[in-house]
Amino acid sequence: MNPEYQHYKNAAWFDAAKADRAFPAVNNLGEWRIAVKEIHGWPEYEAQPLHSLDNLASQVGVKKIYYKDESQRFGRGMGSFKALGAPYAVFCILADAVEKATGQRPTSDDLRSGKFRSITERVTVTVATDGNQGRGLAYAAKHFGCRCVVYIHEHVSPGRKEAMEALGAIVIRIQGEYEASVGRSRGDAKNNGWHFVSSTSWDNYASGSPRDVMNAYMVLVDEALNQLPDPKAVTHIFVQGGVGSIAAAIFLRFHQSLGGSNPRMIMVEPNEADCLYQSAFNKAPTPSAGSLHTIMAGLACREVSPAAWAILDWISSDFVTIPDSWAEHAMRVLAAGNGDTPVVCGETAAGGTAVVLKSKEIPALRESLGLDENSQVLLFGLEGATDPSIYERIVGRPASEIFESSVN
């Protein structure tokens, strides 16, 4: 094996026993259309682009590369798929609070207008974050009118902390890793009567915010399905790792929509934060033994989400881990464009592109993933320059310059 990366193929992909274990989580995510309809009605909603990177496809020797670009979701200052999940969960929390107090179910416009501010301002939402989920939560609290407390671990960049504070959140930095910040956020929520908002579920999405967050993520999947010339022609889908929530949402929605035509569904993680790979390899949820030190900051998670893992263990075909250098190279290639639309891709979002690029250089990787001249690849670029200073240091140009070149 190449010492730079790890690859594990799930030999029990779509195993019937795994399907049975995943069923409760899958069943609890059946009402996603309600979330999609609600978010489509928000004034800031706009479908995000799907780029066809034809020159890049030719360079790496595949038929097509499609790139779902989340770099400007709800504005460049947000620029992440997590602008969908946390805001929708906060909307649901506040709508429930207003309905309980008044007997009237408010609309999102009612909440934005401040009509029920006397109720919503007494509600506090909280989360542990590497930056993006907290930014989405702070954004929602500002727009819908509640309080927000965000916990970050010691490796979250100052730029990401400041972005959340600029939206009005109280940001508390603790010593330790991401899981330590999760424990503190959950504990303080329980002690203070706050609402803990996370995509991690311990009850198969049976209740609460994790289900709402997951259902909101279906917005971007639904967009991609509508934008692809032929979704059934896609042979490979690459999604970033973390605790596994967004990948579970994407893979599940594709599986349900394609009617039995299942592409390879490939997880990509940093070498130093490989809890999904380790869980697949060991055939049970297994914490990463890595340092969690990676530029792919949003993926620096020690443990999987139990509910997401039930889905991914059933539906993911491959698990790949990569070094940071691969992600950095992919960011620069996407920014350059080289005849394709230049793309602003953040560190956390670069893994899928990185693996496809390296498959051209590493025949064993290409063969193990089944990539060839007939492959049609779908990449989910799930964040933009969420820390502009880090992005510019890696790419060598500011994100604003890339954005401008992409529209000229």
C-alpha positions in Angstrom: 0.0 0.0 0.0 1.1 3.6 -0.7 2.1 5.0 2.7 0.4 8.3 1.9 -3.1 7.0 1.9 -5.4 4.2 3.1 -8.2 2.6 1.2 -10.8 0.1 2.4 -13.5 -1.4 0.2 -16.7 -2.3 1.9 -17.1 -5.9 0.8 -20.5 -6.1 2.5 -21.9 -3.0 0.6 -25.7 -3.2 0.7 -25.7 -6.2 2.9 -29.2 -7.2 4.0 -28.3 -7.4 7.6 -26.7 -3.9 7.5 -29.9 -2.6 5.8 -31.9 -3.9 8.7 -29.7 -2.1 11.2 -29.9 1.1 9.2 -33.7 0.9 8.8 -34.7 2.9 11.9 -32.4 5.8 11.0 -33.5 5.7 7.3 -37.2 5.6 8.3 -36.8 8.6 10.6 -35.5 10.7 7.8 -38.5 10.2 5.6 -40.0 13.7 6.0 -37.2 15.6 4.4 -39.5 17.2 1.8 -41.0 19.5 4.5 -37.5 20.9 5.2 -36.7 21.4 1.6 -40.0 23.2 1.0 -39.5 25.5 3.9 -35.9 26.5 3.0 -36.9 27.1 -0.6 -39.2 29.8 0.7 -36.4 31.7 2.6 -35.4 35.0 1.0 -31.7 34.1 1.0 -32.3 30.8 -0.7 -30.8 30.2 -4.1 -29.8 26.9 -5.7 -26.1 26.6 -5.8 -24.3 25.7 -9.0 -23.1 22.3 -10.3 -20.0 22.7 -12.5 -19.0 20.4 -15.2 -15.2 20.3 -15.1 -14.6 18.9 -18.5 -10.9 19.8 -18.8 -10.1 18.3 -15.4 -12.0 15.2 -16.4 -9.8 14.9 -19.5 -6.6 15.5 -17.6 -7.3 12.7 -15.1 -8.8 10.3 -17.7 -12.4 10.0 -16.8 -15.5 10.8 -18.8 -17.1 13.5 -16.6 -16.4 15.4 -13.4 -19.3 17.3 -11.8 -18.6 19.6 -8.9 -21.5 20.7 -6.5 -20.3 24.1 -5.3 -21.4 25.2 -1.8 -18.8 28.0 -1.6 -21.5 30.8 -1.7 -24.4 29.2 0.1 -26.2 32.1 1.9 -23.4 34.3 0.9 -19.6 34.0 0.7 -19.4 34.8 4.4 -21.2 31.6 5.2 -20.1 29.5 2.2 -20.9 26.0 3.6 -23.6 23.3 3.5 -24.0 23.8 7.2 -25.8 27.0 6.5 -28.8 24.7 5.7 -28.9 22.4 8.7 -28.4 24.5 11.8 -30.7 27.4 10.6 -33.5 25.0 9.8 -33.1 23.3 13.2 -33.3 26.7 14.9 -36.4 27.7 13.0 -38.1 24.5 14.2 -37.0 25.1 17.8 -38.3 28.6 17.8 -41.5 27.8 15.9 -42.2 25.1 18.6 -41.6 27.6 21.4 -43.9 30.2 19.9 -46.6 27.6 19.2 -46.4 26.3 22.7 -46.8 29.8 24.2 -49.4 31.2 21.8 -51.1 28.2 20.1 -50.1 29.8 16.8 -47.5 28.3 14.5 -45.3 31.1 13.2 -43.8 31.3 9.7 -40.1 32.0 9.2 -41.1 35.5 8.1 -42.9 36.0 11.4 -39.7 35.1 13.3 -37.5 37.3 11.1 -39.8 40.3 11.6 -39.5 40.1 15.4 -43.2 39.5 15.9 -42.6 37.0 18.6 -39.3 38.3 19.8 -40.5 38.4 23.5 -40.7 34.6 23.3 -37.7 33.8 21.1 -35.2 36.0 22.9 -35.5 33.8 25.9 -34.4 30.7 23.9 -30.7 29.8 23.8 -29.2 27.4 21.2 -25.8 25.9 21.5 -23.4 23.7 19.6 -19.8 22.4 19.5 -18.1 23.3 16.3 -15.0 23.4 14.2 -16.4 26.6 12.7 -19.1 25.9 10.1 -21.9 24.5 12.2 -21.4 27.2 14.8 -21.5 29.9 12.1 -24.8 28.5 10.8 -26.2 28.5 14.3 -25.1 32.0 14.9 -26.6 33.1 11.6 -29.9 31.5 12.5 -30.0 33.0 16.0 -29.4 36.5 14.5 -32.1 36.2 11.8 -34.7 34.4 13.9 -34.2 36.2 17.1 -32.7 34.0 19.9 -29.4 33.7 21.8 -26.5 31.5 20.7 -23.6 30.0 22.7 -20.9 28.2 20.7 -18.1 26.0 22.0 -14.9 25.5 20.1 -11.9 23.4 20.8 -8.3 24.5 21.1 -7.4 24.1 17.4 -10.2 26.1 15.8 -8.7 29.1 14.0 -9.1 32.7 15.3 -10.7 33.7 12.0 -13.5 31.1 12.4 -14.0 32.2 16.0 -14.2 35.9 15.0 -16.7 35.1 12.2 -19.1 33.6 14.7 -18.7 36.4 17.1 -19.4 38.9 14.3 -22.8 37.2 14.0 -23.6 37.8 17.7 -22.7 34.4 19.2 -21.0 34.0 22.5 -18.0 31.8 21.7 -16.3 29.8 24.4 -12.9 28.1 23.7 -12.1 25.0 25.7 -9.0 22.9 26.1 -9.1 19.5 24.4 -10.5 18.1 21.1 -13.8 18.4 19.3 -15.4 15.7 21.4 -14.6 17.6 24.6 -16.3 20.6 23.2 -19.3 18.5 22.4 -19.5 17.2 25.9 -19.3 20.7 27.4 -22.0 22.0 25.0 -24.4 19.1 25.7 -23.7 19.4 29.5 -24.3 23.1 29.6 -27.4 22.8 27.5 -28.9 20.2 29.9 -28.0 22.2 33.0 -29.3 25.5 31.6 -32.3 24.4 29.6 -30.7 25.3 26.3 -31.2 23.6 23.0 -28.2 21.5 21.8 -28.1 21.6 18.0 -26.0 19.0 16.2 -26.1 16.5 13.4 -24.8 13.8 15.6 -27.6 11.4 16.7 -27.6 8.8 19.4 -31.2 7.7 18.8 -31.4 7.0 15.0 -32.8 10.5 14.3 -35.9 9.6 16.3 -36.2 13.1 17.7 -34.9 16.6 17.9 -32.4 18.7 16.1 -30.2 16.0 14.5 -33.2 14.9 12.4 -34.0 18.5 11.4 -30.4 19.1 10.4 -30.2 16.0 8.3 -33.5 16.8 6.5 -32.3 20.3 5.7 -29.1 18.8 4.1 -31.3 17.1 1.6 -31.7 20.6 -0.1 -28.3 20.4 -1.7 -28.8 16.8 -2.7 -32.1 17.5 -4.3 -30.5 20.4 -6.2 -27.7 18.2 -7.5 -30.2 15.5 -8.6 -32.1 18.2 -10.6 -28.9 19.7 -12.1 -27.2 16.5 -13.3 -27.9 15.7 -17.0 -28.5 12.0 -16.0 -28.1 11.1 -12.3 -28.2 7.4 -13.1 -25.1 7.9 -15.3 -23.0 8.9 -12.3 -20.6 6.1 -11.3 -18.7 7.6 -8.4 -19.7 10.0 -5.6 -17.1 11.5 -3.2 -18.1 13.1 0.1 -16.0 14.4 3.0 -16.0 12.5 6.3 -16.2 14.1 9.8 -18.7 12.3 12.0 -20.4 11.1 8.8 -23.7 13.1 8.9 -23.6 14.9 5.5 -22.3 11.8 3.7 -25.1 9.7 5.2 -27.7 12.3 3.9 -26.1 12.5 0.4 -25.6 8.8 -0.1 -29.1 7.9 1.3 -30.9 10.4 -0.9 -29.1 9.3 -4.0 -29.8 5.6 -3.3 -33.5 6.3 -2.8 -33.7 8.4 -6.0 -31.8 6.2 -8.4 -34.0 3.1 -8.3 -31.3 0.5 -7.9 -28.6 2.1 -9.9 -26.0 2.7 -7.2 -22.7 4.5 -7.9 -19.6 3.9 -5.8 -20.2 6.0 -2.7 -16.8 7.0 -1.4 -15.9 8.6 2.0 -12.7 10.8 2.2 -11.1 11.7 5.5 -7.7 13.1 6.7 -5.1 10.5 7.7 -5.1 12.0 11.2 -8.9 12.0 11.7 -10.0 8.7 10.3 -12.9 7.4 12.5 -15.0 6.4 9.6 -12.2 4.4 7.9 -11.3 2.8 11.2 -15.0 1.9 11.9 -15.3 0.3 8.4 -12.0 -1.6 8.8 -12.9 -2.9 12.2 -16.6 -3.5 11.3 -17.8 -1.5 14.3 -17.7 2.1 15.5 -14.0 2.8 16.3 -12.4 6.1 17.4 -9.6 7.5 15.3 -6.2 7.1 16.9 -4.8 10.0 14.9 -3.7 13.4 16.2 -6.7 15.2 14.7 -4.2 17.8 13.6 -5.2 18.6 10.0 -5.9 21.5 7.8 -9.2 19.8 7.0 -10.5 21.4 10.2 -14.2 20.4 9.8 -13.2 16.8 9.7 -11.1 16.7 12.9 -13.5 14.3 14.7 -12.5 11.5 17.0 -15.8 9.4 16.8 -18.6 8.7 14.3 -22.2 9.7 14.7 -23.9 6.4 15.7 -27.0 7.0 13.5 -24.9 8.2 10.5 -22.7 5.2 10.9 -25.6 2.8 10.7 -26.4 4.3 7.2 -22.8 4.6 6.0 -21.9 1.0 7.1 -24.7 -0.2 4.8 -24.4 2.2 1.9 -20.8 3.4 1.5 -18.7 1.4 -0.9 -15.2 2.8 -0.1 -13.3 4.6 2.7 -10.2 6.6 1.8 -7.9 8.6 4.0 -5.4 11.2 2.7 -2.6 13.6 3.8 -3.2 17.3 4.0 -0.8 17.9 1.1 -3.3 16.2 -1.2 -6.1 18.6 -0.1 -3.9 21.6 -0.6 -3.0 20.6 -4.1 -6.6 20.0 -5.0 -7.5 23.5 -3.7 -4.9 25.1 -6.0 -6.0 23.1 -9.0 -9.7 24.0 -8.5 -8.8 27.7 -8.0 -6.7 27.8 -11.2 -9.5 26.4 -13.4 -7.2 25.6 -16.3 -10.1 26.1 -18.8 -12.9 25.1 -16.4 -14.8 27.4 -14.1 -12.4 28.4 -11.3 -13.7 27.2 -7.9 -13.2 28.3 -4.4 -12.8 25.1 -2.4 -12.1 25.2 1.3 -9.7 22.8 3.0 -12.5 20.5 4.4 -14.1 20.2 1.0 -11.1 19.3 -1.0 -10.7 15.6 -0.2 -12.8 14.1 -3.1 -11.1 16.2 -5.7 -7.7 15.3 -4.2 -8.4 11.6 -4.5 -9.5 11.9 -8.1 -6.4 13.9 -9.0 -4.1 11.5 -7.3 -5.8 8.5 -9.0 -4.1 9.7 -12.2 -0.7 9.4 -10.5 -1.3 6.2 -8.5 -2.5 3.4 -10.7 -3.3 1.2 -7.7 -5.6 3.8 -6.3 -7.3 4.3 -9.6 -7.8 0.6 -10.1 -9.1 0.0 -6.5 -11.7 2.7 -6.9 -12.8 1.4 -10.3 -12.0 4.7 -12.1 -11.6 4.6 -15.8 -12.3 6.5 -19.1 -16.0 5.7 -18.7 -16.4 7.0 -15.1 -18.7 9.9 -14.4 -17.7 11.5 -11.0 -19.7 13.7 -8.7 -17.7 15.7 -6.2 -19.4 17.6 -3.3 -17.5 20.8 -2.6 -19.2 21.5 0.7 -17.4 24.6 1.8 -15.7 27.7 0.5 -13.1 30.0 2.1 -14.5 29.8 5.6 -11.3 31.2 6.9 -10.1 33.5 4.1 -6.6 34.0 5.6 -5.9 30.2 5.6 -7.4 29.9 2.2 -5.1 32.6 0.7 -2.0 31.1 2.4 -2.7 27.7 0.8 -3.8 28.8 -2.6 -1.6 31.9 -3.0 -4.5 34.1 -4.0 -7.4 35.6 -2.1 -10.8 33.9 -2.5 -12.3 37.2 -3.8 -10.0 37.0 -6.8 -11.1 33.5 -7.6 -14.7 34.4 -7.3 -14.2 37.3 -9.7 -12.4 35.2 -12.2 -15.2 32.7 -12.2 -17.8 35.2 -13.3 -15.7 37.0 -15.9 
